[in-house]
């Protein structure tokens, strides 16, 4: 919600007026000098929208403020062109409305188009979220990163490395939505107060690493690649088993962490719906973008969301730090998933991250069943993994 600065206004006053933490208002207005607001300048208030209201007989700003349980000066601020002593019946004025519920419908086939719609809403209402494009997919779709927080510790989370594991994207997006909702409303999540997490951590989230593959699973092949993809899919029009990117390369087998072992032992020696690690490591634009992101950002922790198995992997060749064992134990306590230190698998993003940076990295296998997991499992999956998200930020 945008407001126009008046004489004497400060960001601290807006924080008190709308009961929103000052840090969030400052971070929502990065182009503004917090100590030097200019009259007429536009300031964004996170967690609110302005809604139109048609004045009725007997209405006054004071009565409306009382009815809406808001400070009357919030109405003065949003309606500076209105004579507060004489509201014309039938005229439109603006009322501030606090957002107190989730924005997104998580129980839907979560295609790239749905992701874009949700991202637009989130950024609009919570402008302290920074969004950038870290690269593009084979078919030119932007790979979005969201950055939330001002803390020294950098925690990275990602979803949908594998196309038919697309449920990981709405799981991650729902957590981000709940987190910013908690911040603006000062409401704890499972008794965890979120503002200290915001001050301590900076979250990096890439909700959909493989947008082309996700859309292929959910919507079928694009016309310009239909014949080629049907051939790779052995003639079947059912792409629900597709894990790879649109070129038939498994993005989570693309990293130079004993890649040669995976290349040698994988049955697939050419592009396929799953398991083909490519002809060389880091051949695919999506994998390259994620490697560059880690190299630039120097994350302290990594959570890679996959399905399925209700377990998580956290070791790699003995290179993981001592912290990993502690976090693994805490994750196991809060979600009940099985902790697995070592698994006979290489060339994954987490493997490479641990190898390169000696930092804590976790592959979380959400839910149980056959991929793609049904949306009927969403609520249970989210409740299980929520504890892991929180521990990764407060422990």
N, C-alpha and C positions, 0 to 999 in steps of 0.2 A: 504494500500500500504506500502510495506517495503522498507526502505532505509538503506544504510550502512554508519555508522558514519565516517567522515573524521577528520583529525586534525583541531581543531578550531571550529568544529560544536557544536551548542548548540540547545536545544529544543526551546529556544526563537527565534533563527535564523530560524529554521524550521517553526515556527509559522508565521513569517514574510514572508518567502519564498513562502509558500503555502496559505497564508492568511486564516489560521485556528486558532481559539482561543487557546492560550497556555494551558488553563485548560484542553481542550479536548485532546491535545497531551500528556500532563502529565498523564492524566487518562487512556490513551490508552497504556501506557508503565509503568505499575505499578511495574514491576520487575527491572526497570531502576532507577539509581540514577540521578535525573534531573541535579544536579550540578556537576556530575562526569561521563560524557559520556566517554566511552572507544572506541578508534579507532577500527573499524571493527565490532562494536556492531550493532545489528539490531534494528531499531526504526520504529514503525508503525505510519503512517500518516493517520488519519481518514478522511473519505469522499472522498478518491481518490482510483483509481485503476491504475495499470501500464498496458499499452497496447503495444503490439508489433507493430513496424513500420518497413517496408522494405525501406532501403535507396534508393533514386532515384538519377539519375544524377543531379548534381547541388545543391544537399541538403547540408546544413551545420547546425550545432546545432543552430547557431544564426538565420538563416532563419526560421528554424522550431519553435524556441521559439517565433519569431515574428508572424508567422502564427497562432500559438496556443495561443497567448496572455499570455505567461508564461515567467517567469524569466529564462534566459539561464542557470543559475546555477542549476536550478531544473533538467535540462537535463544532466549537468555535474554530478550531484549527482546520478542520476539513471543509468548512463552509464560510470562508473569509469574505465572500462577496454577498453574503446574506445578512439582512438586518435582523439580528437576534430578537429584537423587541417586536417585530412584526413579520411573522412568517406567512407569506401568501398561500392560501389554501390552493392545492393543486400543483404547487411548485415542487420540483425535484431537489432534494438535498442529499448529501452523502452521510452515511452512518458507517463507522468502523465496525467490522465484524471479525472477531478473533476466530482463527481456525483451530478447532479442537478435535477434529477427527481426521483419519487418513484421507489422502487425496485419491489414492489409486485403487482400482478394482483388481486385486491380485489373482482372483479366480477366473482368469481368462487365458486363452491361448496367447502367450506373451511374445508376440512377434516384435520385430525391430520397429515397426510403426507404432505399436503400443508403447514401447520404451521411449521413443521420441516424444510422444504426447505427454507421458508422465514426467519426463525430464523437463519439458517446457513449463509444466505446472509447478514443479518443485522449485526451479530456479526463480520463477516469477514471485512466488510467495515467500521463499526463503533465500533472499539474495546474498546472504553470507556464504552460500554454497558457491564455490568456484567450479566452472565447467570448462573443459578444454578438449580439443580433439587431438589424440596422441598418434593418430595414423588413420589409414583407410583400409577397408577389406579388399579382397580381390575384385569385387564388383563395385567398389568405390563408396561403400557405406562408411560414414565416419565412426571411428572407435572413440567413444566418449569416456573421459575420466571425470569423476566428481571429487572435489577436495573440500573437506569439512574440518575445521578446527584451526587452532593457532599454537598447538603444542610442539615440543621438540621431538617427541617420539612419533615416528611415521609408521602407520599401520596400513598395509595394503590388503584389499579384498577384491576378488574377481569372481565372475560367474560366466557360464556358457562358453567355456573353452570347447566343450563338446556339444554339437548341435542338438542331439536328442536329450541332452540334460538341461534343456532350456528353463526348467522350473527353478533352477538356481538363480536365474535373473530376477523374477518377482520376489523370491525369498530375500535376496540382497537389497532390492529396492524397497521392500516393506520395512526392513530394518532401518535403512537410511531415513525413510519417512517417519518411522516411530521415533528415531533419535532426534531429528530436528523438531518434531512435534513436542517431545519432552523438553527440549531446550527452550523453546519459545513460551511454553506454558508452565515451566518450572515444576513439571510433574515427573517423579522418578519412574524408572523402568525397573520393575522387580526390586523396588526399594533402593535402586542405585540412582543417585543424583547425577544428572548428566553434565551440568555446567563444568564441574571439575575435570571431567573427561575431555571436554572441549578445550580446556586450557592446557591439559597435559598431552593430548594427542593431536596429530593431524591424520585424518583418514584419507586415503586414496582409494577410490572404488572404480573399477571398470566393470560395469554390470553385464555387458554382453561382448565378449571377446570375439565371438564367431557369428556375426549377424547374418551373413549370407547363408550359413549352414542352418541356423535357427529358422530362417524364413523358408528354406527348402523343406525342412521337416514339417513345418506347420502349413505352408501354402502350396507346396509342390514346386516343380522346377520352373524357372523363368522361360518364356518362349524361345529366347535366343540361345538357350543352352539345353533345351529339353531333350533332344536326341542324344547328345553327349552324356547327359546325366542319367538318362534311362539305360544307356549302355553300361555305365559304371555300376548301376544298381541292378544289373543282370536282368534288365527288361521290366522290372517291377515298378509300378506307379506308387507303391507304398514306400515312402522315404522315412518312416518312423525309426528305422534302425540306423540312420545316417549319423555318424559322429564327426566326420571330417569337415574341413572347410569346403567351399564350392569346387575347389580343384581336386578334391579327393585326398587331401593330406591331413593327417591327424595332428592338429596344432599342439597337442600336449605330448607329442613325440618328436618335437622339432628342435630341442635345445642341446647344445654341445656339453652334455653331461653323460659320457659314455654312450653317445648316440650310435656309434658303430655297432655296439652290442644289439641294440634294438633293431637296427637296419638289417643285421645278419639273421636274427632269429624270427623276425616277423614273417608270417606267411605271405602277407601282401608285399609284392615287389614293384607294384605300380599303383597309380591312383585308384582308390577304392572307397567305399562308404565308411570304412573304419580301419584303423591299425597301420596304415601306410605312413611311415615317418618322413617321407620325402626322399628326394635323391641326394640331398645334402641338408645339414642342419641350417636352420634359419633361412629357408628358401621362401617362406610365405610372409606376406606383408603383415598379417595379424601377429604372427610370432615375433617378427622383427620389432614391431611397435611395442610389444610387451617387454621385450628385452631392453630396448632403448629406454623405456619408462623406468625400469628398475635401475639401470645404469645411471640415469640422470637423478633419480629421486633418492637413491640409497635408503631403501626401506629398512626398518628395524624388525618388522614382523610381517608375515604374509599368510593370508588365508585364501586358499583356492577351493572354491565350492564345486563339487561334482556330485553325481549320483551313481550308484546306490550302494548300500551295505551297512549303514549305521556304524561306521568306523572311521578312524582318521589315521593318517600316516604322518610321521614327524621326523624320522631320521633319514640320513643319507650318508653312507660310507663313513660314519663316525665323525663327520664334519660339523654336525649340528652343535650349537653351544649348550652349556649346562642349563640355561634358562628353558630350553625346549622341554626337558624332562619335567620340570616344575609345571609348565603350562599344560603339558599333556595330562598330567595328573589332575589339574584343576578342570580341564575340559571334560575329562571322564566323569568327574564328580557332578558337574552341573548339567550334563546332557545324557549321560548313560551310554554314549557311544563307546565302542571298543577301541582302546589305544593300541596302535601297531607301530612299533619303532621302525622296523626295516621291512621292506617289501621288495620282491624281485622285479623291479621295474626301474628303467632309466630314461633319460632324455626328456623328462617332464619339466615344466616351469619351476615347480617347487624344488626339484632335484638340482637344477641349474642355479637357482637362487641360493640355496644352502652352500653349494660348491663354491660359488663366486664370492659370497659375502659372509659366510659363517654366521648367519643370522637364523632366527627361528622361522621355520616355514611349515605349514600344515596343509595337507590335502584332506578336506572334509567330505566324506561320502554320505550324502544326505539320503534319508529314507531307505526303503527296502522294496524290492520287486524287480520288474522288468522295465528298462528304459524304453520310451519316456514314461516317467512315473506319472500317475494320474493326478489331476488337480485335487481330487478328493483327499489326498495325503497332505495337502499344503499346510493346513492348520497344525497338524501334528509335527510336521517337519520344522515349521517355523518355531514352535514352542521348544523343540529340542535344541535347535541351533542358536536360539536367542542367547542362551547362557554363554555359549562360546564367543559370540560377538562381544558381549559385555566383559567377560574375563580378559579378552585380548586388549581391552581398553583400560580396565582398572587395575589389573594385576601387574 
